[in-house]
Amino acid sequence: MKPVELAAEFTRELESMSNSSTAPIRKLRRSYSKRLSAESASFVLEVANLIPNSGKHRWVAYELIRNHPGAFKSLDRKSLEVLGRGMNNWSSVDCFSRTLSGPAWLEGMISESTIRDWARSDDRWWRRAALVSTVALNVRTHGGRGDAANTLAICEMLINDHNDTIVKALSWALRELVVHNPGEVKEFLHAHEGVLAARIKREVRNKLRTGLKNP
């Protein structure tokens, strides 16, 4: 079966499901991951790139890549930017960043300069992707070891951006870093007290004080 045929079959099954909640969709995705396990990285990437063309199911396409070791390891800046093309909502950006771009950065497959370029984008969704990509550097359960330098560098680039999508992502990025480097997060808040959005300061200080965003 050709990639275009498999992608079309997968998309038809997704769209015909009577229960469209995450669990049954992920069960179907696992069955396709099993079918794709012996395929090449390029085959899997082609399938994944075709699925978002339906206008939905981006997260499923991203999981197909993440769960195929060869496909994931083949990612670079160019392929990630193709996969992220057209992101236009919280869900698509966060799935892209948490499933693909953040882990790729953590594993050294893309560089900080790529994330910096996204942070400079005119597109707010790519700016959010830059911030959410830092989360992978700091989440222990997913291999994050704590990276204050890179996390704070990206956060500092966007401290004056008060778009709601960016404010929430910046708070998230800092809160994930608290677990590893609370002192550096405190210093960052103090240094940028006058420009950080009130939401960021409140949520991050709550995290520092209580371990929760909203105690």
KAURTA-V253930 format. One record per residue. RES is the residue in one letter. SS is DSSP state (H for helix, E for strand, C for the rest). PSI is psi as a letter, one per 40 degrees, with the letter a starting at -180 (none if undefined). D_CENTER is the distance of its C-alpha to the mean C-alpha in whole Angstrom. Layout:
BEGIN
res->{RES:RES}
ss->{SS:SS}
psi->{PSI:PSI}
d_center->{D_CENTER:D_CENTER}
END
This chain:
BEGIN
res->{M:K:P:V:E:L:A:A:E:F:T:R:E:L:E:S:M:S:N:S:S:T:A:P:I:R:K:L:R:R:S:Y:S:K:R:L:S:A:E:S:A:S:F:V:L:E:V:A:N:L:I:P:N:S:G:K:H:R:W:V:A:Y:E:L:I:R:N:H:P:G:A:F:K:S:L:D:R:K:S:L:E:V:L:G:R:G:M:N:N:W:S:S:V:D:C:F:S:R:T:L:S:G:P:A:W:L:E:G:M:I:S:E:S:T:I:R:D:W:A:R:S:D:D:R:W:W:R:R:A:A:L:V:S:T:V:A:L:N:V:R:T:H:G:G:R:G:D:A:A:N:T:L:A:I:C:E:M:L:I:N:D:H:N:D:T:I:V:K:A:L:S:W:A:L:R:E:L:V:V:H:N:P:G:E:V:K:E:F:L:H:A:H:E:G:V:L:A:A:R:I:K:R:E:V:R:N:K:L:R:T:G:L:K:N:P}
ss->{C:C:H:H:H:H:H:H:H:H:H:H:H:H:H:H:C:C:C:C:C:H:H:H:H:H:H:H:H:H:H:H:H:H:H:H:C:C:C:C:H:H:H:H:H:H:H:H:H:H:H:H:H:H:C:C:C:H:H:H:H:H:H:H:H:H:C:C:H:H:H:H:H:C:C:C:H:H:H:H:H:H:H:C:C:C:C:C:C:H:H:H:H:H:H:H:H:H:H:H:H:H:H:H:H:H:C:C:C:C:C:H:H:H:H:H:H:H:H:C:C:C:C:H:H:H:H:H:H:H:H:H:H:H:H:H:H:C:C:H:H:H:C:C:C:C:C:H:H:H:H:H:H:H:H:H:H:C:C:C:C:C:C:H:H:H:H:H:H:H:H:H:H:H:H:H:H:H:H:H:H:H:H:H:H:H:H:H:H:H:H:C:C:C:C:C:C:H:H:H:H:H:H:H:H:H:H:H:H:H:C:C:C:C:C}
psi->{h:i:d:d:d:d:d:d:d:d:d:d:d:d:e:e:h:d:h:f:i:d:d:d:d:d:d:d:d:d:d:d:d:d:d:e:d:e:i:i:d:d:d:d:d:d:d:d:d:d:d:e:e:e:e:a:f:d:d:d:d:d:d:d:d:d:e:h:d:d:d:d:e:e:i:a:d:d:d:d:d:d:d:e:h:e:h:f:i:d:d:d:d:d:d:d:d:d:d:c:d:d:d:d:d:d:e:e:d:i:i:d:d:d:d:d:d:d:d:e:i:e:h:d:d:d:d:d:d:d:d:d:d:d:d:d:e:e:h:d:e:e:e:h:e:h:g:d:d:d:d:d:d:d:d:d:d:e:d:e:h:e:h:d:d:d:d:d:d:d:d:d:d:d:d:d:d:d:d:d:g:d:d:d:d:d:d:d:d:d:d:f:d:e:d:i:i:d:d:d:d:d:d:d:d:d:d:d:d:e:e:i:d:g:none}
d_center->{30:28:25:25:28:25:22:25:26:23:22:26:25:22:24:27:26:28:25:22:20:17:20:22:19:18:21:22:19:20:23:22:20:24:25:23:23:26:25:24:20:21:22:19:17:20:20:16:16:19:18:16:19:21:18:17:15:12:10:13:13:10:12:15:13:12:15:17:18:19:17:14:16:17:14:15:14:16:15:11:12:14:12:10:14:14:11:13:12:10:9:8:6:4:5:4:1:3:5:6:6:6:8:10:10:12:14:15:15:13:15:15:17:14:11:15:16:12:13:17:16:18:16:14:11:10:11:9:6:8:9:5:5:8:8:8:11:13:12:16:15:13:14:14:17:17:16:18:19:16:14:17:17:14:15:19:18:17:19:22:19:20:18:17:14:14:16:14:11:13:15:12:11:15:16:14:16:19:19:20:21:23:25:23:21:25:26:23:24:27:27:25:27:29:25:23:22:24:21:19:23:24:21:20:24:24:21:24:27:26:23:22:20:23:26}
END
